[in-house]
Amino acid sequence: MIKYKNCLDVTIDDIFKAFQDGFSDYIIKLNVNKEDFEERFFGTEGNSKEYSFVVYDSNKPVGLMLGGIKEYEGIKTLRCGGLAIHPSYRGGWISKRLFQLHQEIAKSKGCSQLFLEVIVGNDRAINFYNKMGYSKIYDISFYSNDNTSNLRKYHNKKLVIKDITFGQYREICHRYDGHVSWQNAYEYLSLSKDTYYYGGFIDDILISGLSINKSGKISFIYIDKNYRLSGVGSSLINYAVKELGINMITASFVNNSQAFGFLVKNEFKKMPISQYEMYKIL
């Protein structure tokens, strides 16, 4: 008998088992242990057990839907942070029922939209999400640079780069009026244990900011519009590379031509994977 239970009412072992089985044949291999899974998916990924469900066949966990709520660019949003169905249980009503429960929670919490990301090329999932009322709005592109010596070098005597506080970084983020992906938003970076924040100052005024982790993943970079195309961004990244001893850098952005130009000039290469952001208005 199939049952649906809120993640507050089940063990982390069952949640993790459903996750492992559901993603066992995923396009991207997710090699993560239980402790890291809980820290990441119920931490920096922004999901909450309150808004997530596990599916059982008798006592066997066979499905999982993760969810998280926040004010996303001024709109209260429930995001699907992961949908995992055991391969033997796909093609039936389980996914549809999970999305019904997902939408019921969204409406009960006053959300105005639903949101998820999906890998480009996962046509089965994309077609299902379209049938559930979702529409593709944004494209997320991923880039990497595995030879940091190719980064452009600049020398600006006025530019001073140093560590900044999370509060200073948040203030920089508030200056940006473009679209930032859910996982790169500062609210969740604050939960990360290995993210570093650097700022560029001219005449003691903070004019740029960078967040990057020790693995080289750039979450966000911002340069004041009056100082763009002057080497500030490249200088920030060069500084972080030296400070953290990074050999490879990765970055993602959403429909941003300026970010594209900046990365290309710094010898970043497009990675073979990309995502769509899909939304459903309630």
N, C-alpha and C positions, 0 to 999 in steps of 0.2 A: 504493500500500500504506500502510495506517494504522499509525503507530508512536507509542508513548508514551515520552517522555523526561523524566527528572528535570531540573529547571531548573539544577542544578549542571553539567549536561553540555551546555548550549546557550548561545547568546549572548543578551545583553540585547536585541539587535535583534529576534531571533525572538520573545522573550517579549513585547516591546512590540507587535510586529506582530499577534500572536495576540490581545492585549488590545484593540488598536484595532479590528480586524475584528469581534471577538466582541461588542463594546459599541457598534458603529456605529449600531445601531437601538434602543439602550437607552432606557428611559423617561426617564432623566436623562442629559443630554448631558455626557460626561466629556471636557472639553477640557484635556488635559494633555500636555506634551512628554515626551520619553523620560527626561530627567534628573529631572524632577519625579515622573514615574511611579515610577522606581526608588527615589527618596528616600522617597516616601509609602508605596507598597505593600510595599516591603521594609524599611521603617523604622517610621514612626508607626502604620501599619496592623497591624503585628505579624506579617506573613508572613515566611517563610523559604524560600529557594530549595531547601533540603534537603527541604522538605515540599510542593513545588509541581511541577506537570507541564505540559509543552507537548505538544500532539498535532500530528503531521505527516502530511500526505498526500504521500508522496515527500519532497521537500525543502521543502514549503510548510507553514508553521505555520497550523493551522486551529482550534486549541482551546487553552484554558489553564485550569488550576485552581490557585489560590493556596491555600496552607495555612500555618498558624502554630500552635505549641504553647505553652501556658503553664498554670500552676496558676491556674485561674479559679474564684475563690471556694472554694478548697480542693480543687478537683477537677481533675486533669490532663486538659486538653481540647485537641482538635485542631479548629481553626476553619477553615471554608472562607471565605477572604477574597475570593473572586471566582471565578465560573465564566463563562467566555466561549467561546462556540462560534460559528464563522463561520456566517452565516445559511444558506449552501448545504449545511452539514453537520449541521444540526439534525434531530431526530426519529429518529435511529438509535441505535446502541449507544455512541457516543463518551462521552456524559455518564454513562451507567451504568458504563462501564469506568473513567472517572476517579473516580467515587465508590467503586468497588471498590478502586482503588489508594489512595485517600484513607483508607479504613477499614483497609486492610492496614497502612499506616504507623502509624495511630493505635494499633492493637493491638500492633505491634512496639515502640512507644515507651511502652507501658504506660498509654495514655490510657483513661479511663473513660467518656468521652462525646465526641460530635461536636456541632458547633454552627455555625450560620450565621444571617445576616440576609437577609430578602427584603422587597421593597417590597410593601405592601398594594395589591392590584389586579393584581399580576403572577400571575394565576391559573394560567397554564401552568406557571410555575416552582413555585408552591406545590403544585400537584397532583403534579408530579414528585417534589418533596422528600417529600411524604406517602408516595408509593409506595416511596421509598427508606428509609422507616422513621422519618422525622423528624416531630416533633409541635410545634405552636405552643405556646409557654409564656408569652412576654412580648410586650407591645406597646410600641413606641418612638414617642413623639409629638415633633413638632418645632414650635417656636414662634419668632416673631421680633418685634422691636420696631424699627420704622424711624423712630421719633421719640423719641429718648432724653430729650427735654425732658419727656416724660410720666412718667418714672420718679418714684416717690414720693421725697420729700425729708424727711429726719429730721435732728434735731440732738440728738446725745447727747454731752454734755461729757466723759463718761468713755471713750467709744470712740475709740481711736487706730488709724487704718488706715495701713499701710505695706507696702513690699515685704517678702516673706519668701523664705527660701531654699527650694530644692526639698525639702530634708530636713524643714523645718518643714511644708511642704505635704503631704508624704507622711505625716507624723505625724497631720495633720488627717484625711486620707483613712482612716487606720486606725481612727478613731473611728466612722466611718459603718458601720452594720451592714445597710444595704439593698443592693439590686442596682445595680451600675454597668455600663453597656454596655462592651463590649470595647475600643472605640476611645478611650473616655474614661478608661480605667484609667491610673493614674499611671505604670506601667511604660513605656507608650508615649509619654506626654506628655514624659517625660524626653528623648526623642529629637527632640522638636520644637524648631526653632530660633526660633520666634516666639511661644512661650507665656509668659505673664507670671503671676506668683503674688503675690497680695495677702492679707494677714491682718488681722483685726480683733482688737485687744487691749483688755482692760479690766483696769486695775491691773497692767499688764505681763504678763497671762496671755492666751495665744492662745486665742480663743474662736470663731474663724471663719476660713474660708479660701476663696479663689476662684482658679480658673485660667481664663484667657481669652487669646485670641490677638489680634493687631492687626487682624484682620478682624472682630472682635466675637463670635467663637464662644466661648461659655461651655462648658467641658468639665465643670466640677464646681464646686458651691458647697455649703459645709457651715456650719451654724450650730449651736453647742452648744445642746442642748435647753433649757437654762435661760435662753437669750437669744433664743429665737425669738419672732416676732410683736412685735418691739420696734424694727424698722427696721434691724437690723444688715445683713441681706442686701441691702436696697436701697442702703444707704450704701456697701457694698463695690462694687456695680456702678456707682454714681454716681462713685465715686473712680476706678475703672478707665476709665470713659468719658472723664473729664476728663484723666487721665494719658496715655491712648493716642490721644485725639482721635477717638473712635469715633462714627459717626453711626447705625449699625445694629447690633443685637445679635441673635444667634440662640442657641437652647438646645434641648437634647433631654433627655428623661427617660423612664425605664421604670416604668410603673405606680406613680406616686407622687402621691398626692392632695395632699400638702403642697406639692410643687413646682408642681403645677397651680394651686393657690390663690395661691401667691406670684407666679407669672408673670401670671396674670389681673389681680391687683391692681396690677401694674406695667405694664399696658397691652400685654402681649404678645398677639399674635394667632396662632391655630393655623395652621400652614402646610398646604397641600393634600396633603402627602406624609407617609406614616407607614410604619413597618416592623414586621414580626414577628421575634422571635427564635425559632428553631426548634432543637430538640435531638434527638439520638438517643443512647440509652444503650447502651453496649457490654457 
